[in-house]
Amino acid sequence: MDGFVSWDLRQPGISFCLADGRITLFKSTLDVIGYPEYYRFLFSPEDRLFAVQKCAMSDPGSNRLGKIDQYHFAVKTIDLVRFVYQSCHWKERITYRVAGIAFPEDGAVQFDLTGAFEIHEGRVQEAN
């Protein structure tokens, strides 16, 4: 085995890319939260837990859900991505992918960033 793992596209997921200042929500994650008009990110740097949750326009941190690609929705937010990378002590030049736990009754998906996988040339590899 070369350290690469297969990724189940039905599993809620998210990826972080510092070089592009981008967070990518997979379509499977949007399925769980129900493609809301507004969503927000929640982050606990101490616990390294990240979440995406549907919300109302008036809720703190709300963002309008924009154009969804065939497989994902990308959000440019360099300050938040930089904060996540610093909090998790991630390598700057690596993109990270994280599997999520669905909470459909809450319209949320939670991601334990300690279980992040590195992406190398489009392939998922366990982080060191």
C-alpha positions as CSV (number, residue, x, y, z in Angstrom):
1,M,0.0,0.0,0.0
2,D,1.4,3.4,-0.9
3,G,-0.4,5.4,1.8
4,F,-3.2,6.6,-0.4
5,V,-6.8,5.9,0.6
6,S,-10.0,5.8,-1.3
7,W,-12.6,8.5,-0.7
8,D,-16.3,7.7,-0.6
9,L,-18.0,10.5,-2.5
10,R,-21.3,9.9,-0.6
11,Q,-19.6,10.9,2.7
12,P,-19.9,14.5,3.7
13,G,-16.6,16.2,3.1
14,I,-14.8,19.5,3.0
15,S,-11.4,20.6,1.8
16,F,-9.1,23.5,2.7
17,C,-6.5,25.1,0.3
18,L,-4.4,27.9,1.7
19,A,-2.8,28.7,-1.7
20,D,-6.2,29.7,-3.1
21,G,-7.7,30.8,0.2
22,R,-10.5,28.4,-0.5
23,I,-12.8,26.1,1.5
24,T,-14.7,23.6,-0.7
25,L,-17.9,22.0,0.5
26,F,-18.7,18.7,-1.2
27,K,-22.1,18.2,-2.7
28,S,-22.6,15.4,-0.1
29,T,-22.2,18.0,2.6
30,L,-24.7,20.3,1.0
31,D,-27.1,17.3,0.7
32,V,-27.0,17.0,4.5
33,I,-27.6,20.7,5.2
34,G,-30.4,20.9,2.6
35,Y,-28.9,23.5,0.2
36,P,-30.0,26.4,2.4
37,E,-30.2,29.9,1.2
38,Y,-27.8,30.9,4.0
39,Y,-25.1,28.9,5.9
40,R,-22.3,29.6,8.3
41,F,-19.0,28.2,9.4
42,L,-18.3,27.4,13.0
43,F,-14.7,26.7,14.3
44,S,-13.3,25.7,17.6
45,P,-9.6,26.0,17.3
46,E,-8.9,24.5,20.7
47,D,-10.8,21.3,19.8
48,R,-9.9,21.5,16.0
49,L,-13.6,21.0,15.2
50,F,-15.1,22.8,12.2
51,A,-18.7,22.8,11.1
52,V,-21.0,24.1,8.4
53,Q,-24.6,24.8,9.4
54,K,-27.7,26.1,7.7
55,C,-28.8,29.4,9.2
56,A,-31.0,32.5,8.7
57,M,-29.7,35.6,7.0
58,S,-29.8,37.4,10.4
59,D,-27.6,34.8,12.2
60,P,-24.0,35.8,13.1
61,G,-21.6,34.7,10.4
62,S,-24.3,34.0,7.8
63,N,-23.3,33.7,4.1
64,R,-25.5,33.3,1.1
65,L,-25.0,30.0,-0.7
66,G,-23.7,30.8,-4.2
67,K,-23.3,28.9,-7.4
68,I,-22.9,25.2,-6.9
69,D,-20.6,23.2,-9.3
70,Q,-21.5,19.7,-10.3
71,Y,-19.6,18.2,-7.3
72,H,-18.9,21.0,-4.9
73,F,-19.3,24.6,-3.7
74,A,-16.1,26.7,-3.2
75,V,-15.8,29.6,-0.8
76,K,-13.0,32.2,-1.0
77,T,-12.1,33.2,2.6
78,I,-8.4,33.6,3.0
79,D,-8.5,34.8,6.6
80,L,-10.5,31.9,7.9
81,V,-8.4,29.4,5.9
82,R,-5.2,30.9,7.2
83,F,-6.6,30.7,10.8
84,V,-7.5,27.0,10.3
85,Y,-4.0,26.2,8.9
86,Q,-2.3,27.9,11.8
87,S,-4.5,26.3,14.4
88,C,-4.0,22.8,13.0
89,H,-0.3,23.3,12.3
90,W,-0.9,22.2,8.7
91,K,1.7,22.5,5.9
92,E,1.1,25.6,3.8
93,R,1.5,24.1,0.4
94,I,-0.8,21.1,1.0
95,T,-4.5,20.9,0.5
96,Y,-6.4,19.0,3.2
97,R,-9.6,17.0,3.0
98,V,-11.7,16.0,6.0
99,A,-14.6,13.6,6.3
100,G,-17.7,14.9,8.1
101,I,-20.3,13.6,10.5
102,A,-23.8,14.5,9.5
103,F,-26.4,16.0,11.8
104,P,-29.3,16.4,9.4
105,E,-31.8,17.3,12.2
106,D,-29.6,20.3,12.9
107,G,-28.8,21.1,9.3
108,A,-25.1,20.7,10.1
109,V,-22.0,18.7,9.3
110,Q,-19.1,18.6,11.8
111,F,-15.5,17.9,10.8
112,D,-12.8,16.7,13.2
113,L,-9.7,18.4,11.6
114,T,-7.4,16.1,13.5
115,G,-8.4,13.5,11.0
116,A,-7.5,15.5,7.9
117,F,-6.1,13.8,4.8
118,E,-3.5,15.4,2.6
119,I,-4.2,15.8,-1.1
120,H,-1.3,15.0,-3.4
121,E,-1.8,15.3,-7.2
122,G,-5.5,14.8,-6.7
123,R,-5.1,11.7,-4.5
124,V,-6.0,11.4,-0.9
125,Q,-3.2,10.4,1.5
126,E,-3.2,10.0,5.2
127,A,-1.6,13.1,6.9
128,N,1.6,12.6,8.9
